[in-house]
Amino acid sequence: MRRASKKSLSSAATASAGPTKAVSKEVERIDQFFYTYADNSSVMIDPEGIETLCSHLEVPHTDVRILMLAWKMGCEKQGYFTLDEWRAGLKALRADSISKLKKAFPELVQEVTRPSNFQDFYIYAFRYCLTEDKKKCIEIPVACELLNLVLGLQFRPQYQNDYKVINMDQWMGFMRFCNEINFPSLDNYDSDLAWPLILDNFVEWLRENKS
């Protein structure tokens, strides 16, 4: 079997903590929950495990709440949950089962969408999508899907063929654009201000193609 048994791996995790670091019952349950989806070889929840988790949560793996969950756990590698990340996130959410995690989603959404947290989540979403070779940009199609997911935009700028990738400064510019500019009228957009060129071109395209 690819997945580890709950009992054996949970016991191993408890034993590794040592006799002076007894694992609490809450953490034991969270660990057992983790090992339901963890890969034997890596002791991480990998993309296949996340797909199974999402199936049990009855949400697609592209649902923004899964990205919010990764943010809550502080996940460093896209598509993978480590045991320490899982423990930190689920302990904060007080969730040690599928049913409790489902119930925690509304609270998680409220937490992320607070102004004091949303910018951190928005920045995290960009960094989380960077490739493993530590590039500083993400491809335009990926960025468009991510913008639509994170901001719920009513438009997608992938038709700007002059650009293949966007960087963090441009990514942050889209957030400022959505917060400050009247859409779809764009009547308060001033190209003389310090907007990224990609947004100047985007606004020009919108105005030229406005029905």
N, C-alpha and C positions, 0 to 999 in steps of 0.2 A: 504494500500500500504506500502511496506517495505521502499521504498526510500522517503525521505522528498521532499516536493514541493520546487521548486527553490525560489518562492516568499516569502513563510512564513519563511523558515529558513534563507534566506538572510536578511530579515527584522529583524529577531531576532538577527542575528549577528551584524547588524548595530546598533540596539538599545542597545545591551550589551556594545558597545563601549563607550556609554555615550554621552551627548550633547557636551562635550568639546573635544571629540575625533572623529570627523566626519570621516567616512571611505571614502577614495577616490573612484572615479568612477572606477579606474583600479582595486582596491581591491574588490569593489562590484562585478565586473564582474568575477574576480577570485573566489570569494566566491560562486557566482551562479554556476559557472563551477564545483566547489567542491561538492555542494549539489546535483548535478545531479547524483553523484555516492555514496554519503555518506549514511551510515546506520542511521536510525532514532534513535535507542536506544543508540548507542555509539558515535554518531556524529563523526565518522571516516569513511574513505574509507577502508572497510575490504576486504578480499580476493575475495569475490563475486563481490564487486564493482570494484576491480582492473581488474578482468576478463572482466567485461563489458567495462571498460575503454580501455583495450587492444583490445577488439573486435572493438570498434569505431576507435581506432588508426590503426587497421588492422595489428597488430603485435601479435605474441604469448606472453603469460605472461612470458615465459622463455627467451625472447629476451634480450640480454645484455643491450639494450637501456632502458629497464624498470629498471634494476639494476642501470644504470647510473642516471636515473631520481630519484630513491630513494636516491642515493648519493648526487645529487644536492639539494634535499630537506632536507638532513640530517636526514632521517628517522631512528628512534631508534628501532622500532619493526618490524620484518620481516612480510610482508604481510599487513601492515596497514599504511595509510597516515593520519596524523592528520591535522586539519585545519591550524595550525601555520606552520607546515612543508610544506603543499601545498602552502600556501601564499608565504613563503620564496623562494621556488624553482621556482614557476611559475612567480613570480614577476621578479626574476633574468633572467628568460628565455623570459620574455615579452610575455607570452602566457596566454590568457584567454578564449581559445576555442580549440576544437579538431583540427581545421585546423591550428591554430597558433602553437599548440604543435607539430604537425607533421612537420611543417616547422622548428621548433627549434631543432629537433633531430640531423641534420648534425652538427650544431654548438656545440651541447652538446657532440657529439662523438669527435669532434676536441679538445674540452676543456679537456675531460677526458684523451685522449691519449697523451696529452703533457707530456713530461718527468717530468715536475714540478708538475703535478697532478696525474700521473698514479699510483705512489706508494701509495699515499693516498687512491685512489680508490681501489687498490688491497687489502690493509689492511682493508678498510671498507667492502669489499665483504665478507671477512672471518668473521668479527665480526657480520655482518648483518645476517649471516647464523647460528650463535650460537643459541641454544635452549633457551627457556624462563627461564629455571632453572639455567642459567648462567654457563653452562659448558664451559671449556676452550678449548675443542677439538670438531671437527666435524667428522662425520663418513666418512670412506674412499669413499663409493659410491657417497656421496654428494660432497666431496672434489674433486673427479675426474670430476664430471659434472661441478662444479664451475670453476675448472682450465681450462677445455675445453671452457667454456663460456668466461671467463675473458682473458685468454692468447691465445685462439685459438690453443691449443696444438694439435699436430698430433698423440699423444699417450695418453694412459690412464693407470695409474698404479694400477688399482683395482685388477690386477691379483697377486699382492703381498699379499698373504693370511696371512702373518705374522703380518699384521697391520689391526686394526679395526678402528682407528681414527688417525687424525693428529692434531698437535698443531700449534700455531702461528709461532714458530721457523721453523718448517718443512715447513709450508706454505710459509714463506719468502724464504726458501731455494729453492723452486721450481722457484720462480721469478728470483733469482740469477742464477740458472741453465739455464733458458731460455735465459738470457741476456749474459751469458759468455761461454756456451758450444756449440761447433759445433754439430749440429744434422742433419742427423742421424749418422755421422761418430764417434762422441764422442772422436775424436783423441786428444783433449786437456783436457780431464777429468782426474784429478789426485786424486785418492782416499786418498792420504796422506794429502790432504788439508782438511780444516774444513767443510766437507759436512755432512749433516744429514745422519745417517745410512740408512734411508729409500731410499735416493738417491743412496748411494753406492750399495744397493741391487737391485735397479731399473736398474742401469747401467750394473751391472753384468748379470741381466736377459736379457737385450737387447743384450748384446754381445753374450751370450750363444744361443739366439734364432734368431740371425741375419741370414737372408737368403742369 
